[in-house]
Amino acid sequence: MKKKKSSPRILVVTPEITSLPPGMGNMANRLRAQAGGLADVSASLVGALFRCGADVHVALPHYRRMFHVDLGNMVSDEVRAYMMHFNNSSRIHLAEDRIFYYRDTVYSSYSDDSFKQAVAFQREVLNNIIPAVQPDLIHCNDWMTGLIPAAARRLGIPCLCTVHNIHTHKLFLSQIEDAGIDAAEFWMNLFYSY
């Protein structure tokens, strides 16, 4: 008897998305964060992979305000019920950090805030989401995921990085590590300039 080949587990890491297919998780219909065309491209990719039968997972920042989640107005029992319902979304993985919770837009007009947001997103993906998902392949989208391919290479996980818009943020390695990313494991895969 031939053993059935399992579908590849693919982690799509994106800062924005317009929709997720039904069946991805309990809250798939509530997660919309869009600044431009990247959200549409991410949604199309995730939808196509899902329809093809891939074990597709999505990592997004947890934009509570944009996702219309107002925990402040819920009583503690409602918060527990919401979190249990939300955490059943096993294919949707939200990067948790206060920098995302109260945002009205995906990107900030302040470059320092955008840098902090990008590093927080990548920290959560690297430290929590990748170990939980254990993907066979990672697909990163845009500049906000730029450190993940270097870490994935160190972990031996194939990674594709699609750059939709070129933005350059030059950082010192110490800034990355001060933000909670242990870059000592993958610094040799990063680009350096003088």
HELIX and SHEET records of a PDB file:
HELIX    1   1 ALA A   28  ARG A   30  5                                   3    
HELIX    2   2 GLY A   37  ARG A   51  1                                  15    
HELIX    3   3 LEU A   71  ASN A   73  5                                   3    
HELIX    4   4 SER A   76  ASN A   87  1                                  12    
HELIX    5   5 ARG A   98  TYR A  101  1                                   4    
HELIX    6   6 SER A  111  GLU A  124  1                                  14    
HELIX    7   7 VAL A  125  ILE A  129  3                                   5    
HELIX    8   8 ILE A  130  VAL A  133  1                                   4    
HELIX    9   9 TRP A  143  THR A  145  5                                   3    
HELIX   10  10 ILE A  148  LEU A  155  1                                   8    
HELIX   11  11 LEU A  173  ASP A  178  1                                   6    
HELIX   12  12 ALA A  183  GLU A  185  5                                   3    
HELIX   13  13 TRP A  187  ASN A  189  5                                   3    
SHEET    1   A 5 ILE A  92  ALA A  95  0                                        
SHEET    2   A 5 ASP A  55  PRO A  61  1                                        
SHEET    3   A 5 ARG A   9  VAL A  13  1                                        
SHEET    4   A 5 LEU A 137  ASN A 141  1                                        
SHEET    5   A 5 CYS A 159  THR A 162  1                                        
END                                                                             
